Amino acid sequence: MYTLSQANAYLGIFMTSSDQYGSRFIQQKLETATTDEKNMVYEEIMPKALALMTDVFGNYVIQKV
């Protein structure tokens, strides 16, 4: 299974968050993520937060962060 860092390297958190399965993956990983991993996700999604907030799957990732 991939880590958050690997998902970010391959697709980016933003692209992964807007996909149904990617959104679930990131939500699950955030539950056990280290502080560094959470900060990485935060830094990646904040510039695109508005788009994720209005995305059918991305909004759940925003709620987890």
Buried (B, 14 or more C-beta within 10 A) or exposed (E): EEEBBEBBEEBEBBBBBBBEEBBEBBBEBBEEBEEEBBEBBEEBBEEBBEBBEEBEBBBBBBEBB
